[in-house]
Amino acid sequence: MRRLHLFEFEDLSWFPKWLRDYGTDFLRAIADQADYYEHLVPIIKQALERTRQTTCIDIASGGGGGWEKMLQRLIPDVPDIRVVLTDFFPNKDAFDYLAQQFPNNISYYAKPVNALKVPHALKGLRTQFVSFHHFPPHQAQRLISNAVLQQSPILIVEAQERSLFTLLKFLILSPLSVWWLTPRIRPFKWRRLLFTYLIPIIPAYLLWDGLVSVCRTYRANEMLDFAHRADVDRLYIWEVGRITDKLLPVTYLLGYPVNHPSDRTGGQNMSSFTAGR
């Protein structure tokens, strides 16, 4: 299926903030409910160990989806882990909610953060969950180039696949999951119920954005190609993988600087592909 970079309402600057926040609230709730990122926990832990980091700088966080379940698994082994949530359109209510759940582990950047030009003060393993597809190819490469330029390790994750079968699944499951999950989303808001059930603006906008997200999603080989173009001097070790035992496949790109000069020869072509888990 050829990639199509259609528009998503979430990306439009004029789109009402309260609607965008309700959308990212839903994405956080569905990520935690479906536990998409269960098998990424060992990968995050290993990346932190390899890069001697304890901080994750979460880029384009949306509502912070996935971190609640992942931190529950990470904290016993990495008790001093810190996650800093950032976004170009910060969902402060969602960030506050997560920070209250994990006061010793989650904080957030209240000002807008451009994923293409991350402030130098934000140091750590950059993570990005289900947002890389928002960037057209030239910006996707710039995003990775910025991490390489600042010598920041980076983990990019997409929890869908560009295929007609995935489009069909979204078409059926998106409205059903919105209607089922909305009363369970926290923090609870009455207006969310109104615009889900009586005036179904939220299900309609999430359906469109979900279908477009599928059309925009990069495949593992495309993500790795961006990485190699961004890292022309081969200063990073790059790995790609695909996890297939959830409702939707999870694809990831992990890159981190080669720590020692003696490692650089081996690191130039250290990319891998995991077919399933």
C-alpha positions in Angstrom: 0.0 0.0 0.0 1.5 3.3 -1.1 2.0 5.9 1.7 -0.5 8.9 1.6 0.2 11.9 3.7 -3.4 13.2 4.1 -4.3 15.7 6.8 -5.3 14.8 10.4 -7.5 17.1 12.4 -5.1 16.7 15.3 -2.3 18.5 13.4 -4.3 21.6 12.4 -3.4 24.6 14.5 -7.0 25.9 14.4 -8.5 22.6 15.7 -10.1 23.2 19.1 -7.7 22.3 21.9 -10.4 20.6 23.9 -11.2 18.3 21.1 -7.5 17.5 20.4 -7.1 16.8 24.1 -10.1 14.4 24.2 -8.5 12.6 21.2 -5.2 12.2 22.9 -6.9 11.2 26.1 -8.6 8.3 24.2 -5.3 7.3 22.6 -3.7 7.1 26.0 -6.6 5.0 27.4 -6.7 2.6 24.5 -2.9 2.1 24.6 -3.0 1.3 28.3 -6.2 -0.9 27.9 -4.7 -2.9 25.0 -1.3 -2.9 26.6 0.3 -2.4 23.1 3.8 -1.8 24.5 4.2 -4.7 26.9 7.1 -6.2 24.9 8.9 -2.9 24.5 9.7 -2.8 28.2 12.8 -5.0 27.9 13.9 -2.9 24.9 13.5 0.4 26.8 15.4 -1.1 29.8 18.2 -2.4 27.6 18.4 1.0 25.8 18.7 2.8 29.1 21.4 0.5 30.3 23.4 0.7 27.1 23.3 4.5 27.0 23.7 4.9 30.8 20.5 6.9 31.0 17.7 7.0 33.6 15.6 9.7 31.8 13.2 9.3 28.9 12.3 12.5 27.0 9.0 11.6 25.5 8.5 13.5 22.2 5.0 14.3 20.8 3.5 12.6 23.9 -0.2 13.4 23.1 -1.8 12.2 26.3 1.1 10.1 27.4 -0.3 6.8 26.2 1.4 3.6 27.2 3.5 5.0 30.0 1.2 3.9 32.9 1.5 0.2 32.1 5.2 0.5 31.0 6.2 2.3 34.2 4.5 -0.3 36.3 6.8 -2.8 34.8 10.0 -0.6 34.6 10.0 0.9 38.1 10.8 -2.4 40.0 14.0 -2.8 37.9 14.8 0.9 37.3 13.3 2.7 40.4 15.0 6.0 39.5 13.6 6.2 36.0 12.2 9.6 35.0 9.9 10.3 32.1 9.5 13.9 30.8 6.4 14.3 28.7 6.5 16.9 25.9 4.3 17.9 23.0 3.8 20.7 20.5 0.2 20.9 21.8 0.7 19.9 25.5 -2.3 18.1 27.0 -1.8 19.5 30.5 -4.7 17.8 32.1 -3.5 14.4 30.9 0.1 15.2 31.9 -1.1 16.3 35.4 -3.1 13.1 35.8 0.0 10.9 34.9 2.3 13.0 37.1 -0.1 12.4 40.0 0.0 8.6 39.4 3.8 8.6 39.3 5.0 11.7 41.2 8.5 10.4 41.5 8.8 9.3 37.9 6.8 11.6 35.6 7.1 15.3 35.0 6.3 17.3 31.9 7.4 20.3 29.9 4.6 22.8 29.9 5.7 24.8 26.9 5.3 23.6 23.3 8.3 21.4 22.2 9.1 21.1 18.4 10.1 17.5 17.7 12.3 18.7 14.9 14.3 21.0 17.2 14.2 19.6 20.7 15.7 21.9 23.4 19.3 21.0 24.3 18.2 21.0 28.0 16.1 17.9 27.4 18.7 15.2 27.8 17.9 11.4 27.9 16.6 8.6 25.8 14.1 10.2 23.3 10.9 8.1 23.0 8.1 8.7 20.5 5.0 6.6 20.5 2.5 6.5 17.6 3.4 10.0 16.4 6.2 9.6 13.9 3.7 9.2 11.0 2.6 12.8 11.6 5.8 13.9 9.9 6.2 13.9 6.1 9.4 12.2 4.9 11.7 15.3 4.9 10.6 16.1 8.4 10.8 12.5 9.6 14.5 12.5 8.6 15.1 15.9 10.2 13.6 14.6 13.5 16.1 11.7 13.6 18.9 14.0 12.4 18.2 16.3 15.4 18.7 13.4 17.8 21.9 12.4 16.0 23.2 16.0 16.1 22.6 16.2 19.8 23.9 12.6 20.4 20.6 11.6 22.0 19.5 7.9 21.8 16.1 7.6 20.3 13.3 5.0 20.2 10.4 5.5 17.7 7.3 3.3 18.0 4.3 2.9 15.8 1.3 0.7 16.9 -0.3 0.1 13.5 0.7 -1.0 10.0 0.1 0.5 6.6 -2.1 -2.0 5.0 -5.7 -2.4 3.7 -6.3 -5.0 6.4 -5.4 -2.5 9.1 -7.6 0.1 7.5 -10.5 -2.3 7.7 -9.8 -3.1 11.3 -9.8 0.6 12.2 -13.0 1.2 10.3 -14.8 -1.4 12.4 -13.1 -1.1 15.7 -12.5 2.6 16.1 -16.1 3.7 16.7 -16.8 0.6 18.9 -13.7 1.2 21.1 -14.5 4.9 21.5 -18.1 4.2 22.6 -16.9 1.5 25.0 -13.9 3.2 26.5 -15.1 6.8 26.9 -16.8 6.5 30.3 -13.5 4.9 31.7 -11.2 7.7 30.6 -9.6 9.7 33.3 -9.8 12.5 34.3 -13.5 12.1 33.8 -15.3 15.0 32.0 -19.0 15.3 31.3 -18.4 17.2 28.0 -16.6 14.1 26.7 -19.7 12.1 27.1 -21.9 14.7 25.4 -19.6 14.9 22.3 -19.2 11.1 22.1 -22.8 9.9 22.5 -25.3 12.7 21.9 -23.3 14.8 19.4 -20.7 12.2 18.1 -18.0 14.6 17.0 -15.3 12.8 18.9 -15.9 9.4 17.3 -16.0 10.9 13.9 -12.8 12.9 14.2 -11.0 9.9 15.8 -12.2 7.6 13.0 -10.8 10.0 10.3 -7.5 10.6 12.1 -7.1 6.9 12.7 -7.7 5.9 9.1 -5.3 8.6 7.9 -2.7 7.5 10.5 -2.7 4.0 8.9 -2.2 5.6 5.5 0.7 7.7 6.8 2.5 5.0 8.8 6.1 4.3 7.9 7.3 0.7 7.5 10.3 -0.6 9.4 12.6 -0.5 6.3 11.5 3.1 5.6 12.3 4.1 9.2 15.7 2.5 9.0 16.4 4.3 5.7 15.6 7.6 7.4 18.0 6.7 10.2 20.9 5.8 7.8 20.4 9.0 5.8 20.4 11.0 9.1 23.5 9.2 10.3 25.8 9.4 7.3 28.9 9.0 9.4 27.5 5.8 11.0 28.0 7.1 14.6 24.9 5.2 15.8 23.8 1.6 16.2 20.4 1.2 14.6 17.9 -1.6 15.2 14.4 -2.1 13.9 11.8 -4.7 15.0 8.2 -5.7 14.6 6.1 -7.3 17.4 3.0 -9.1 16.2 1.3 -10.8 19.1 -1.1 -7.9 19.8 -4.3 -6.7 18.1 -2.2 -4.3 16.0 1.5 -4.9 15.1 4.1 -2.7 16.8 7.1 -1.5 14.8 10.0 0.2 16.4 13.3 1.9 15.5 16.0 2.1 18.1 19.2 4.1 17.7 22.0 5.0 20.1 25.5 6.4 19.8 28.4 4.0 19.6 30.1 4.3 23.0 33.7 3.4 22.1 35.8 4.0 19.0 36.5 0.3 18.8 32.8 -0.4 18.4 32.3 1.8 15.4 33.3 -0.7 12.7 30.8 -3.2 14.1 28.2 -0.6 14.7 27.9 0.6 11.2 25.6 -2.1 10.0 24.1 -3.4 13.2 20.4 -3.3 12.2 18.1 -6.1 13.0 14.6 -7.1 12.2 12.4 -9.2 14.6 9.5 -10.8 12.8 7.4 -11.5 15.9 7.4 -12.3 19.6 
